[in-house]
């Protein structure tokens, strides 16, 4: 049973006292992006307008400063999500790579805080986002989802997992 000060969702339990975290999804597959957005919003997150292009993602990031960006490696128009991730990191925005290109994602350890390989279940994404946001704020109580690969935890002030 949850405390009356919590909001219970089907996927997670987010304390009501916390401001909903803002996410940005940069994904070239519209259906995947839409499902992801819906699941994350159902879990209590605020998701910015979906985008599939590098330039538009940077505009949104500069204007809105999301707490976490979910970025696919292959974007529309041949744009490269790893290059975008590097620029987002420069803006102080942590990136979770979401891609079926596992070897490319693993090689991007200096520009992202982790990777969740495709195909993934929407529930796994919600758990991964919850875990990473908690860790970014010093909370080590969340279990790390099995499919989530966490990169250099020092890079964004993450403490090593207990």
VOTI-518348 format. One record per residue (C-alpha): x, y, z. Coordinates in pm, whole numbers, padded with zeros to 5 digits, always signed. Layout:
BEGIN
XYZ
...
REM end
This chain:
BEGIN
+00000+00000+00000
+00138+00343-00087
+00159+00648+00133
-00101+00916+00058
+00188+01142-00039
+00281+00923-00333
+00138+00886-00680
+00105+00521-00777
+00128+00435-01145
+00115+00096-01313
+00492+00101-01368
+00650+00286-01077
+00594+00484-00762
+00694+00850-00785
+00686+01062-00467
+00430+01340-00507
+00668+01583-00337
+00906+01553-00633
+00854+01767-00940
+00788+01541-01239
+01112+01494-01431
+01127+01615-01789
+01240+01379-02064
+01327+01427-02429
+01289+01143-02680
+01489+01161-03003
+01381+00865-03214
+01331+00822-03589
+01066+00549-03556
+00739+00733-03490
+00552+00434-03349
+00836+00347-03109
+00863+00710-02995
+00488+00740-02943
+00463+00421-02738
+00763+00529-02532
+00615+00873-02470
+00280+00728-02364
+00436+00477-02123
+00666+00736-01967
+00382+00986-01926
+00168+00713-01768
+00454+00660-01521
+00441+01028-01421
+00714+01180-01637
+00678+01496-01845
+00784+01421-02204
+00871+01704-02441
+00752+01704-02803
+00898+01409-02993
+01172+01479-03245
+01370+01270-03492
+01631+01527-03603
+01959+01644-03455
+01904+02020-03503
+01550+02018-03367
+01658+01812-03064
+01928+02069-02982
+01676+02353-03008
+01440+02175-02770
+01722+02085-02530
+01851+02442-02513
+01502+02581-02456
+01371+02323-02210
+01676+02162-02039
+01534+01810-01994
+01650+01600-01699
+01732+01310-01933
+01740+01259-02310
+01660+00922-02467
+01846+00918-02797
+01849+00663-03078
+02180+00634-03263
+02031+00639-03613
+01809+00943-03663
+01606+01080-03954
+01790+01231-04247
+02108+01038-04168
+02163+01234-03845
+02388+01066-03588
+02259+01025-03233
+02610+00985-03092
+02710+01329-03223
+02388+01468-03078
+02465+01298-02744
+02803+01470-02734
+02638+01809-02777
+02370+01731-02519
+02642+01631-02273
+02803+01970-02340
+02474+02130-02232
+02478+01925-01911
+02197+01695-02024
+02253+01325-01952
+02178+01082-02234
+02047+00727-02240
+02115+00569-02578
+01828+00356-02709
+01944+00157-03007
+01975-00182-03168
+02333-00089-03257
+02479-00232-02937
+02846-00206-03036
+02809+00159-03142
+02622+00237-02822
+02895+00074-02612
+03159+00277-02797
+02980+00599-02696
+03058+00565-02326
+03214+00911-02311
+02897+01091-02426
+02615+00894-02262
+02542+00763-01914
+02403+00433-02039
+02239+00227-02308
+01924+00020-02334
+01941-00203-02641
+01649-00254-02878
+01427-00437-02872
+01319-00337-02525
+00991-00357-02343
+00828-00022-02255
+00821-00132-01890
+01199-00186-01904
+01243+00167-02036
+01036+00311-01753
+01247+00116-01502
+01572+00228-01670
+01466+00595-01667
+01354+00572-01304
+01683+00407-01206
+01903+00659-01390
+01716+00965-01264
+01732+00832-00909
+02107+00770-00941
+02161+01116-01089
+02007+01255-00771
+02210+01037-00534
+01943+00773-00468
+02096+00425-00481
+01781+00243-00368
+01645+00152-00713
+01745-00186-00863
+01931-00165-01194
+01726-00319-01477
+01900-00623-01629
+01919-00492-01987
+02047-00147-01888
+02418-00092-01942
+02543+00194-01724
+02856+00371-01848
+03100+00595-01658
+02907+00672-01340
+03152+00949-01244
+03069+01149-01556
+02741+01295-01433
+02806+01268-01062
+02668+00917-01024
+02793+00724-00727
+02894+00360-00787
+02613+00112-00733
+02604-00050-00390
REM end
